[in-house]
Amino acid sequence: MADFITPKEKSYTDWYIDIILKAKLADYSPVRGCMVIRPQGYALWERIQSILDAMFKETGHENAYFPLLIPESFIQKEAEHVEGFAPELAIVTHGGGEKLEEAFVIRPTSETIIWSMYKQWIHSYRDLPLLINQWANVIRWEKRTRLFLRTSEFLWQEGHTAHENKKEAKKEAKTIFSIYHTFAKNYLALFSYRGEKTEAEKFAGADITYSMEVLMKDGKALQAGTSHFLGQKFAKAFNVQFQTKTGNLSYVWATSWGVSSRLIGAIIMAHSDNKGLIIPPKLAPIEIVIVPIGKQNVKQMIMKHAHQLFKKLSKKFRVKLDTEDQKSPGWRFSEWELKGVPLRIELGPRDIEQHSVTLAVRDTGEKHHVTLEELPVTINKMLNDMQERLYQEHKKFSLEHTFYPNTYDAFKQIFNNEKLGCAIAPWNGSPKVEKMIKEQTKASIRIILSQKDYPLQGKKCLFSGQSAKHMVLFAKAY
Amino acid sequence: MADFITPKEKSYTDWYIDIILKAKLADYSPVRGCMVIRPQGYALWERIQSILDAMFKETGHENAYFPLLIPESFIQKEAEHVEGFAPELAIVTHGGGEKLEEAFVIRPTSETIIWSMYKQWIHSYRDLPLLINQWANVIRWEKRTRLFLRTSEFLWQEGHTAHENKKEAKKEAKTIFSIYHTFAKNYLALFSYRGEKTEAEKFAGADITYSMEVLMKDGKALQAGTSHFLGQKFAKAFNVQFQTKTGNLSYVWATSWGVSSRLIGAIIMAHSDNKGLIIPPKLAPIEIVIVPIGKQNVKQMIMKHAHQLFKKLSKKFRVKLDTEDQKSPGWRFSEWELKGVPLRIELGPRDIEQHSVTLAVRDTGEKHHVTLEELPVTINKMLNDMQERLYQEHKKFSLEHTFYPNTYDAFKQIFNNEKLGCAIAPWNGSPKVEKMIKEQTKASIRIILSQKDYPLQGKKCLFSGQSAKHMVLFAKAY
């Protein structure tokens, strides 16, 4: 199977698509721009859902479900919001055999429909905070799509919270942003740059957008999760006021935040190799696959041992027993490598004789002989090591491909495809300069970096020579 | 709070809606016919999802996700299917600011889009069976809607399986039907009648529809779950053939099956009372609420004990600690009764002195003093007893409101609102007779009952006097 994957070095794009199609993570659909998420891919989404959902619930959030359809007039109530989303809308004009009086849009995001409900639910400070999350599908009509990374329909979670004051709302936006970072680092093994979006790049309707940017192996940045402090914009658009503790009326403060099924694309791109998918162990739906090997005369005996081992390991790990018996061991090994299972246990007659197994590690390709007695401890260590190794490798790659150019010429060279990666540089804060750079180099400001981590120290703007306002991260973006 | 619920005896409809709105299970939305599922209601859906999902996975099914939008031409490929669904479709005519060349429908069910993919995935008997389930939203434009029971958008799961032969496909449809029954009985505490739909009532595109019908307290039947043997209809419509073991080409055999968020409506209607919701313990998101009670001077001491108890019980049960301290105990008790939590632990100064608690049972209203030592065992027993009691009560109600009329006049009296319930009667199998009865009485044939459980014994059709073909269940339907 592995032979059929285009090598990464030959074409990163083809390599990426090959992995998705061959590992059966997803498929193209007859609906332009929309994909089918196949069981192997959906299992990754289920893991993402269950881990994040628990993190949201631990911090006091509850799930709910709001209508898919939004009256067209709602989208228009917040000026920036409609400007940002209008070009991407799918519009329902007919229902039940009749033309509708008012058209509906399919939600591209749910702020407007949710705030129309919050108006009915929020009257007093006693109704706050309101901490609601929704797991849902959304549609944003896209011209150029790529499996997982950019599709017209995608799956996501969208949190929408309401607060008494600015401070609490900002704190909420940051709390969630920190959850996203923890999740990306500890589960997805992804290193990320984090910071605030510029005015030009922030969410349509936000006061502040916090974004987590992850560097892919082709040097492009992927926006992997955003958390927005919305100020009072949606409360004002939908006239949501509440009685404060002191008896005054005040507009409600808001946040919204989301991550989507594009995270699956990030995992594939960041960790996989020419043999196929590599899944970080903590995320993997299957941590270990047991592959019994043996000729006809010993098959039954081996399968018996394999079942025993499966039963024993299942108590501690997510295990799969491979019962395929038509294909060669080599074919089956390649197949499990393609699917990205972190550890493979090979169990043959000699292993059984020696009360041991052969343990193959997906990313390094190493094989170890391990006694049955040592097996659970060894598995645990190898899974943890692999998790840490994938993160460190991605971090190393990201840092090695982050450049600090000293001149605009050096900057341009990076994005001329002479180098692979992103750039950190001082910027004077001017939207005009930002626009010019994007036009000239196709690199955009992904985020404004924190001055604590990236001190300005009196630097001059690389592009204007004026005094710099921020250190910012530039990259071509997915 | 309970005062605000219209008594069931006064208006069943208002009582039902009051419970939903006051217990904050759901709310009306600004999108006609669509509801908002609020956190209290969505928590029930999450329980339904997690329990059923585990049952599907245990029987070899995997989850996937297919596009929301279906090309209009796909829906038209299966003649019965389009006839059944055309009047209920929501149509997307514009996307990304342009009129679309071909319109899309929002999925009312996904057979057509899924079978267009199965054509690409199924080539050989080795690709079968294909056992896929999808958790999704669907839209069927409804004129008359009622919260949870009938809404234009609803949440559901839809299974779509593909098989080598008729026998396996039929077996699959029955396996799932049996899962639905087990789930309804053991978790939802619902008694159901089960059987096949008539030609007139079956799913648009099915050869056989198995349906589970649940009697509500107003005497109407609710179709609570259906499993369809689809024969080769969709395989033929999408030309899905496979190479058999013997090397021939054959059309694939199919099933589809689903339950939806209307199950939440069934639970409310079947079990609740004038104080509010009653949730069967095995389904309840919260099995036990701990309500600490005490005046200002002992509050802190009581809360300390309450936290200890919460920690202890959380290891075995789904527990909530009520930390509200502004409202009176009476108000809080009513509030938890309204929300339907099965057991309430009241913890006051005297309870703590006596190393005991007061345990109140939601459905019977009984209160017991239980020592801390006996508490876990007692809780377990009371939860199990309540689960069984709710089922037995619903079964008793259903059987007492199932009539066996001997004449058409007696039959008509039932559905003239002179009696409350459904009827079982012999029928000659004629669609004309079926249609006439529906027109005259508004009662439809919900299902054909199995001859094993409901023997014909040479009975005559109640309506035509001809020899009967089936014993069938008649009811007005939701």
Interface residues (C-beta under 8 A of the other chain):
Chain A: D27 S29 P30 V31 C34 M35 V36 I37 R38 P39 Y42 A43 W45 E46 E62 N63 A64 Y65 F66 P67 L68 L69 I70 P71 F74 A86 P87 E88 L89 A90 I91 V92 T93 H94 G95 G96 G97 F104 I106 I113 S116 M117 Q120 W121 I132 A136 N137 I139 W141 E142 K143 S152 E153 L155
Chain B: D27 S29 P30 V31 C34 M35 V36 I37 R38 P39 Y42 A43 W45 E46 E62 N63 A64 Y65 F66 P67 L68 L69 I70 P71 F74 A86 P87 E88 L89 A90 I91 V92 T93 H94 G95 G96 G97 F104 I106 I113 S116 M117 Q120 W121 I132 A136 N137 I139 W141 E142 K143 S152 E153 L155
